[in-house]
Amino acid sequence: MYTIKTTEIMKKVMKDYFLSLESGKNKVAWCTSVGPAELLRSFGFEVYFPENHGALLGATRTAMDFIPEAIKCGYSGHICSYTTADIGSYLKKQSPLQKHYGMKGAPKPDIIAYNTNQCREVEDWFTFYADEFNCPIVGIQPPRYLDEVTQDEVDLVVKQMKKMIPVCEKVSGRKFDLDNFKKTVELSKEATLLWQNVLKTSTAKNAPISYFDGTIHMGPIVVLRGTQIAKDYYTLLLAELEENVKNNVGFITKAKTRIFWEGMPIWGKLRMMSDLFANNDSAVVASTYCSSWVFDKFDENDPWNSTARAYTEIFINRSDKAKEKMLTEWLEEYNIDGIVYHDTKTCFNNSNAKFGMPQRLQKITGIPSLIIEGDLCDLRFFSEGQSITKIETFLEQIEDIKVLN
């Protein structure tokens, strides 16, 4: 059975990270997953990511225990299930962090920071906690749905980021240090480029890491950007995967089809979906989701402009025209036979099957597509039997097309 040996190291890295949040050694900043973590770390904050906790609630299938609690408070069951599950978890004072790591729960924030480059929900979500904990909240609201990100947009985001400085100084008790910020950006850049190379190993004929593996191994690049720990981890993971490529060892032997996953994971069904594709000799080799933490524009010599640009240029923050261009390049790079769109019912912003993109992209690339309905955490929106039938039929059709060609 194929295994990635570095997984055991990753588990320890993540455990140590979570336990550090309760150590009391440093103050804690809460941050959105694609938010200004580097700036926060330069002030010495430990950085906690509620979206990561939302994913944990989904993966452990505990989200449905908590979503009703948020709904009682007036949060719709149709908004982001990360938000409703996480708020419900807080209200019930229950979390997988207690069982898995012996923690009391999510750490109390000293400051909260968000970036609406993903969605407006993060602002509402984080404002709930700012009110609950009576702590400062700072936010970045970049222009959205852009074909191209120009210097005008970058300047606007830089201005908003710099407004965070006085609040961070007051909460942390430290003056802003440009050299600290540069060093943190440099570590982030080095880790994110390693992560990019990890993902690119699956351009190999026998891909050594699947999209499903990627959703697990992306943990450190999400929660430990700007640290030596993340850089060291991806150095080890990349070395292992490159050795597998060299030895022609992949996670599926002689895959019949290569699939691209577009959209969010169905966290509570990762294992089921992974087995489904593998049992049909299909390798899901790439995704938009795992690529969301590739920030190859980071430059420690120009930390303000480069981080502002990197966080504004992310896939989810772009126009359909820009997204289609990025997808077209990925589909060619990974030699994709078919694309599966996950129409995530409570994540409107990261579902790209609602406005004709699958049809347009198929016309551009000739690559067939399938849309499945589901959700990040709320499994009431996912039909396992229906999805299995649709996926198996789709994979058979792709195999037939390849034979005919």
Secondary structure as the mmCIF struct_conf table of DSSP 4:
data_model
#
loop_
_struct_conf.conf_type_id
_struct_conf.id
_struct_conf.beg_label_comp_id
_struct_conf.beg_label_asym_id
_struct_conf.beg_label_seq_id
_struct_conf.end_label_comp_id
_struct_conf.end_label_asym_id
_struct_conf.end_label_seq_id
TURN_TY1_P TURN_TY1_P1 LYS A 5 THR A 6
HELX_RH_AL_P HELX_RH_AL_P1 THR A 7 SER A 20
TURN_TY1_P TURN_TY1_P2 LEU A 21 GLU A 22
BEND BEND1 SER A 23 SER A 23
BEND BEND2 LYS A 25 ASN A 26
STRN STRN1 VAL A 28 CYS A 31
TURN_TY1_P TURN_TY1_P3 SER A 33 VAL A 34
BEND BEND3 GLY A 35 GLY A 35
HELX_RH_AL_P HELX_RH_AL_P2 ALA A 37 SER A 42
TURN_TY1_P TURN_TY1_P4 PHE A 43 GLY A 44
STRN STRN2 GLU A 46 TYR A 48
HELX_RH_AL_P HELX_RH_AL_P3 PRO A 50 ALA A 59
TURN_TY1_P TURN_TY1_P5 THR A 60 ARG A 61
HELX_RH_AL_P HELX_RH_AL_P4 ALA A 63 LYS A 72
TURN_TY1_P TURN_TY1_P6 CYS A 73 GLY A 74
TURN_TY1_P TURN_TY1_P7 GLY A 77 HIS A 78
BEND BEND4 ILE A 79 ILE A 79
HELX_RH_AL_P HELX_RH_AL_P5 SER A 81 LYS A 92
TURN_TY1_P TURN_TY1_P8 LYS A 93 LYS A 93
HELX_RH_AL_P HELX_RH_AL_P6 PRO A 96 TYR A 101
BEND BEND5 LYS A 104 ALA A 106
HELX_LH_PP_P HELX_LH_PP_P1 PRO A 107 PRO A 109
BEND BEND6 ASP A 110 ASP A 110
STRN STRN3 ILE A 111 ASN A 115
TURN_TY1_P TURN_TY1_P9 THR A 116 ASN A 117
BEND BEND7 GLN A 118 GLN A 118
BEND BEND8 ARG A 120 ARG A 120
HELX_RH_AL_P HELX_RH_AL_P7 GLU A 121 PHE A 133
TURN_TY1_P TURN_TY1_P10 ASN A 134 ASN A 134
STRN STRN4 ILE A 137 ILE A 140
BEND BEND9 TYR A 145 TYR A 145
STRN STRN5 LEU A 146 LEU A 146
BEND BEND10 ASP A 147 GLU A 148
HELX_RH_AL_P HELX_RH_AL_P8 GLN A 151 LYS A 162
TURN_TY1_P TURN_TY1_P11 LYS A 163 LYS A 163
HELX_RH_AL_P HELX_RH_AL_P9 MET A 164 SER A 172
BEND BEND11 GLY A 173 GLY A 173
HELX_RH_AL_P HELX_RH_AL_P10 LEU A 178 LYS A 200
HELX_RH_3T_P HELX_RH_3T_P1 THR A 201 THR A 203
BEND BEND12 ALA A 204 ASN A 206
BEND BEND13 PRO A 208 ILE A 209
HELX_RH_AL_P HELX_RH_AL_P11 TYR A 211 HIS A 217
TURN_TY1_P TURN_TY1_P12 MET A 218 MET A 218
HELX_RH_AL_P HELX_RH_AL_P12 GLY A 219 VAL A 223
BEND BEND14 LEU A 224 LEU A 224
TURN_TY1_P TURN_TY1_P13 ARG A 225 GLY A 226
BEND BEND15 THR A 227 THR A 227
HELX_RH_AL_P HELX_RH_AL_P13 GLN A 228 LYS A 246
TURN_TY1_P TURN_TY1_P14 ASN A 247 ASN A 248
BEND BEND16 PHE A 251 ILE A 252
TURN_TY1_P TURN_TY1_P15 THR A 253 LYS A 254
BEND BEND17 LYS A 256 LYS A 256
STRN STRN6 THR A 257 GLU A 262
BEND BEND18 GLY A 263 GLY A 263
HELX_RH_3T_P HELX_RH_3T_P2 TRP A 267 LYS A 269
HELX_RH_AL_P HELX_RH_AL_P14 LEU A 270 ASN A 279
TURN_TY1_P TURN_TY1_P16 ASN A 280 ASP A 281
STRN STRN7 SER A 282 SER A 287
TURN_TY1_P TURN_TY1_P17 THR A 288 TYR A 289
HELX_RH_3T_P HELX_RH_3T_P3 CYS A 290 TRP A 293
TURN_TY1_P TURN_TY1_P18 ASP A 296 LYS A 297
TURN_TY1_P TURN_TY1_P19 GLU A 300 ASN A 301
BEND BEND19 ASP A 302 ASP A 302
HELX_RH_AL_P HELX_RH_AL_P15 PRO A 303 THR A 312
BEND BEND20 GLU A 313 ILE A 314
HELX_RH_3T_P HELX_RH_3T_P4 PHE A 315 ASN A 317
STRN STRN8 ARG A 318 ARG A 318
HELX_RH_AL_P HELX_RH_AL_P16 ASP A 320 GLU A 333
TURN_TY1_P TURN_TY1_P20 TYR A 334 ASN A 335
BEND BEND21 ASP A 337 ASP A 337
STRN STRN9 GLY A 338 THR A 344
TURN_TY1_P TURN_TY1_P21 LYS A 345 THR A 346
HELX_RH_3T_P HELX_RH_3T_P5 PHE A 348 ASN A 350
BEND BEND22 ALA A 353 GLY A 356
HELX_RH_AL_P HELX_RH_AL_P17 MET A 357 THR A 365
STRN STRN10 SER A 369 GLY A 374
BEND BEND23 LEU A 376 CYS A 377
HELX_RH_3T_P HELX_RH_3T_P6 LEU A 379 PHE A 381
HELX_RH_AL_P HELX_RH_AL_P18 GLU A 384 LEU A 404
#
